[in-house]
């Protein structure tokens, strides 16, 4: 008795034949392949870009720490702001010992002039606690101190200082700037600070003066917000609630909002997760269109090779051999599209992150999802042509012209 160890073509023969058939298909194969490359590349690029954006935003929030509270006073009735005289940081610190640094912030706008240069700038009234609360770094000179309460001293933000500097004559400590009719001595130039969406101010585009000096410029200066740094061992949520109750009592029921970074971090993570799912869905739609292209290519190949398939069946090929050959072609096309898409998607994510000034953070699931979805697309849309080819009758196939 003769025992056949293997009947039908070997796997390597099936693979070689599939590659040869795809190569012979020429332009049709490349057009279908392009759709797969764009689809899988889109998923990988979009997920990696979304992951990098999320990591950059989280880094920005975490850099400022979770021990910060930002208090704002929404307008209520006729009063749009809180008078400076009704908020004493020392009183709040005595009532709530876990409040380490308390910086009142009053925001106005002003126009600065130096020689022939004019610059529109935010005018920020505050105290020396702001530097500690925000961990501000100085490029030159110093920040405000407790001894500068009523002095005409000013600290200039990095961008404002750049705009006011002339060629060969940069703005530096010791210079004087007219602000709303008063001459202020520049005592420091702040280093450039990273953008912080939690804060109601931008130091880079501001000129900072003592909050009590605002009375020289405006008849009734008001406080817009408080920036507070709490003790490391304090619970931010509990401190936010206690601070809100205390401020409402001091301000006779005035509406008070207290924000903490952790709340924004949680919201940011939920938003990033939703955004990633949306991006993956968009890439999936592109892959769906590419899958239809794969099926069309396979059906056209089937129409052109009916006589070949009939001859193979007549010579003893099994229907499963025909099915496997067509499925192998679809999977080879999908695998090549997935690999090229992975390279393209990773390059797009790298270039986008570089242009945005971010560090590239690869999403662990991006590569797996991009390549896996491309292979599944090829398998799903290649199955129908493969089954249709395997069900051909040899006599009918050989009879075709």
Secondary structure as GFF3:
##gff-version 3
##sequence-region A 1 401
A	DSSP	alpha_helix	11	25	.	.	.	ID=ss1
A	DSSP	alpha_helix	27	63	.	.	.	ID=ss2
A	DSSP	beta_strand	68	72	.	.	.	ID=ss3
A	DSSP	beta_strand	82	83	.	.	.	ID=ss4
A	DSSP	three_ten_helix	84	86	.	.	.	ID=ss5
A	DSSP	alpha_helix	89	95	.	.	.	ID=ss6
A	DSSP	beta_strand	99	114	.	.	.	ID=ss7
A	DSSP	beta_strand	117	126	.	.	.	ID=ss8
A	DSSP	alpha_helix	129	134	.	.	.	ID=ss9
A	DSSP	beta_strand	138	141	.	.	.	ID=ss10
A	DSSP	three_ten_helix	146	148	.	.	.	ID=ss11
A	DSSP	beta_strand	153	156	.	.	.	ID=ss12
A	DSSP	alpha_helix	158	164	.	.	.	ID=ss13
A	DSSP	beta_strand	176	179	.	.	.	ID=ss14
A	DSSP	beta_strand	182	190	.	.	.	ID=ss15
A	DSSP	three_ten_helix	203	205	.	.	.	ID=ss16
A	DSSP	beta_strand	206	210	.	.	.	ID=ss17
A	DSSP	three_ten_helix	211	213	.	.	.	ID=ss18
A	DSSP	alpha_helix	214	217	.	.	.	ID=ss19
A	DSSP	beta_strand	222	223	.	.	.	ID=ss20
A	DSSP	beta_strand	225	230	.	.	.	ID=ss21
A	DSSP	alpha_helix	236	250	.	.	.	ID=ss22
A	DSSP	beta_strand	257	260	.	.	.	ID=ss23
A	DSSP	alpha_helix	261	304	.	.	.	ID=ss24
A	DSSP	alpha_helix	306	314	.	.	.	ID=ss25
A	DSSP	alpha_helix	319	356	.	.	.	ID=ss26
A	DSSP	alpha_helix	364	390	.	.	.	ID=ss27
A	DSSP	alpha_helix	394	399	.	.	.	ID=ss28
###
